[in-house]
Amino acid sequence: MGTAMDLTHSGVNNVKLWNYGSPRVGNTEFANYVDTYIADHHRVTHHKDMVPHTPMHERFTHIDGEWYQPADDLVIQECFGNEDDNCSYQWHFTSIQDHLYYLGLHLGASEENCVAFI
Protein backbone atom coordinates (compact mmCIF):
# COMPACT_ATOMS: atom_id res chain seq x y z
CA MET A 1 0.00 0.00 0.00
CA GLY A 2 2.91 2.33 0.71
CA THR A 3 4.21 1.98 -2.85
CA ALA A 4 0.78 2.79 -4.26
CA MET A 5 0.66 5.92 -2.10
CA ASP A 6 4.19 6.91 -3.19
CA LEU A 7 3.29 6.50 -6.86
CA THR A 8 0.13 8.55 -6.44
CA HIS A 9 2.01 11.36 -4.68
CA SER A 10 4.69 11.28 -7.41
CA GLY A 11 2.06 12.12 -10.00
CA VAL A 12 1.48 8.66 -11.45
CA ASN A 13 -2.09 8.38 -12.66
CA ASN A 14 -4.36 5.34 -12.65
CA VAL A 15 -2.64 3.48 -9.80
CA LYS A 16 -4.40 0.19 -9.07
CA LEU A 17 -4.01 -1.48 -5.70
CA TRP A 18 -4.84 -5.14 -4.95
CA ASN A 19 -3.76 -6.76 -1.72
CA TYR A 20 -4.45 -10.21 -0.31
CA GLY A 21 -4.85 -11.05 3.36
CA SER A 22 -3.47 -7.74 4.56
CA PRO A 23 -3.63 -6.54 8.15
CA ARG A 24 -5.14 -3.22 9.18
CA VAL A 25 -2.35 -0.74 8.57
CA GLY A 26 -3.68 2.56 9.84
CA ASN A 27 -6.36 4.43 11.72
CA THR A 28 -9.69 5.62 10.29
CA GLU A 29 -8.16 8.85 8.98
CA PHE A 30 -5.50 6.87 7.10
CA ALA A 31 -8.09 4.49 5.64
CA ASN A 32 -10.19 7.44 4.46
CA TYR A 33 -7.09 9.05 2.95
CA VAL A 34 -6.27 5.92 0.92
CA ASP A 35 -9.93 5.57 -0.10
CA THR A 36 -9.83 9.15 -1.41
CA TYR A 37 -6.47 9.20 -3.22
CA ILE A 38 -6.29 5.69 -4.69
CA ALA A 39 -9.63 5.35 -6.42
CA ASP A 40 -9.02 1.82 -7.79
CA HIS A 41 -8.17 -0.17 -4.65
CA HIS A 42 -9.23 -3.64 -3.53
CA ARG A 43 -8.38 -6.07 -0.76
CA VAL A 44 -9.13 -9.78 -0.94
CA THR A 45 -9.82 -11.83 2.19
CA HIS A 46 -10.24 -15.60 2.51
CA HIS A 47 -12.78 -17.12 4.90
CA LYS A 48 -11.35 -16.99 8.46
CA ASP A 49 -7.87 -15.68 7.58
CA MET A 50 -6.44 -14.37 10.83
CA VAL A 51 -4.17 -11.67 9.39
CA PRO A 52 -6.96 -9.24 8.33
CA HIS A 53 -8.10 -9.30 11.98
CA THR A 54 -4.82 -7.80 13.18
CA PRO A 55 -4.18 -5.44 14.80
CA MET A 56 -7.37 -5.01 16.80
CA HIS A 57 -10.04 -2.85 15.20
CA GLU A 58 -10.39 -0.49 18.17
CA ARG A 59 -7.43 1.56 16.91
CA PHE A 60 -6.95 0.39 13.32
CA THR A 61 -9.26 0.35 10.30
CA HIS A 62 -9.16 -1.38 6.91
CA ILE A 63 -9.44 0.52 3.68
CA ASP A 64 -12.72 -0.23 1.92
CA GLY A 65 -12.95 -2.34 -1.24
CA GLU A 66 -12.99 -5.82 0.33
CA TRP A 67 -13.68 -8.87 -1.82
CA TYR A 68 -14.40 -11.89 0.39
CA GLN A 69 -13.78 -15.55 -0.48
CA PRO A 70 -16.14 -17.37 1.95
CA ALA A 71 -14.94 -20.90 1.16
CA ASP A 72 -12.11 -22.69 -0.67
CA ASP A 73 -13.78 -22.46 -4.08
CA LEU A 74 -13.16 -19.56 -6.44
CA VAL A 75 -16.31 -17.62 -5.60
CA ILE A 76 -15.79 -14.15 -4.13
CA GLN A 77 -18.34 -11.59 -3.00
CA GLU A 78 -18.15 -7.82 -2.93
CA CYS A 79 -18.24 -6.22 0.52
CA PHE A 80 -19.13 -2.69 1.54
CA GLY A 81 -17.51 -0.19 3.87
CA ASN A 82 -14.35 -0.65 5.89
CA GLU A 83 -15.54 -3.57 8.08
CA ASP A 84 -18.51 -5.47 6.57
CA ASP A 85 -20.30 -7.79 9.03
CA ASN A 86 -21.15 -10.14 6.14
CA CYS A 87 -17.52 -10.64 5.14
CA SER A 88 -14.27 -11.44 6.99
CA TYR A 89 -15.24 -9.15 9.88
CA GLN A 90 -17.95 -11.62 10.96
CA TRP A 91 -15.42 -14.11 12.37
CA HIS A 92 -14.10 -14.11 15.93
CA PHE A 93 -12.23 -17.41 15.65
CA THR A 94 -9.69 -17.31 12.86
CA SER A 95 -7.28 -19.61 11.02
CA ILE A 96 -3.70 -19.29 9.81
CA GLN A 97 -4.44 -21.99 7.21
CA ASP A 98 -6.92 -19.66 5.54
CA HIS A 99 -4.12 -17.11 5.18
CA LEU A 100 -2.05 -19.63 3.25
CA TYR A 101 -4.72 -20.47 0.65
CA TYR A 102 -6.10 -17.81 -1.68
CA LEU A 103 -8.08 -18.21 -4.90
CA GLY A 104 -7.13 -21.85 -5.35
CA LEU A 105 -3.42 -21.44 -4.61
CA HIS A 106 -1.47 -22.70 -1.60
CA LEU A 107 0.90 -19.89 -0.70
CA GLY A 108 4.30 -20.49 0.79
CA ALA A 109 6.46 -23.57 0.66
CA SER A 110 5.87 -27.03 2.03
CA GLU A 111 7.14 -30.47 1.12
CA GLU A 112 3.61 -31.81 0.57
CA ASN A 113 2.11 -29.21 -1.73
CA CYS A 114 3.93 -26.22 -3.06
CA VAL A 115 1.74 -24.84 -5.85
CA ALA A 116 3.07 -21.30 -5.58
CA PHE A 117 5.87 -19.69 -3.66
CA ILE A 118 5.16 -16.06 -2.87
N, C-alpha and C positions, 0 to 999 in steps of 0.2 A: 504494500500500500504506500510505503514511503517513496518508492521509485515513481509510482503513478503521480503522487503529489509533486515530486520534484519536476517531472516532465511537464505537468500542467503549469507550474510556476515559471518554467523556462520558456513558456510560450508555445509548447507543442499542442496542437489541436487534436481533437478526436481521440483522446486517451481512453482506452477500454481496460477496465479492471475486472478480473475474475480471480477469486481466491477460493480455496477448498479447505474446509475444516479449520478456519482461522479463529484464534481467540479474540476476545474483545480487546481492542488496542487503545482505546481512549475514552474520555468522558462524553457526555451528551453533546457538549459544544463541539468537540472534535468530530463526532459522528455527523452532526449537522453540517459542519464545514465540508467534510468529504462528500456528503450527499449533494451539496450545492455546487462544488467546483469540479467534481468528476461525474458528469451526467450519466455516463454509461458504465455503471459499476454493479457487480453481482458477487454474491458469496454463496457457495454451495455447501450444504450440510448433509451428513448422512446419519439417519436414524438417531441413535443415542450416543453419537460421537461426543466424547467428554471434553475435547479441546474447546469447542465453541462455548462451553459453559464456564470457561475460565477467562480472566479472573471473575470474581463474584459481580453480579449485576448491580449491586448497590452503588458502586462507584464507577463502573465501566459500562459502556453501551456499544452495541454493534452498529455498523452502518446498515442502512436498509438494503433492499435488493436480494433478500435470501431466496434461494431455490432449495427445497427440501426433498431429499431422497428418503422416503419413509421405510423402505425395505431394501433388500439386496438386489432387486431387479433394476431395470434402467428407467423406471418411471420417476419423474421429479415433479413437484408442484410448486407453483409460485406462492410466495408468502408476502405479507404486507406489514409495513412499519419496521421498527428496529428490533422488536422482540415479539414475534407472532405466537400466540398461545396454541395455534394449530400446527406449528412446525417444531423445530428442534427445542424451542423454549419450553415445550410441554413436559419434558422429561426431568425428573429429579434424580433418577438412578441412571448412570451413564456407563459407557463401555469404551475401552481403549481399542478393542477390536474393530469397532465401527469407524474409528479414525484411520484405520489401516486398510480400509476397503471403500473405494469410491468409484461409482459408475462402472462397475464390473471389473475393476482392476485392484489387485492386491498391491499395496504400496509398501516399499521397503524391501528388505532382503531376508529370505529364510531358506533353509535347505529344502523344505518340502515344496513350496510353491512361490517362486519368484517370477511373477508375470511382468512386473515393472519395477525398476529401481529409480526412485525419485529422491 
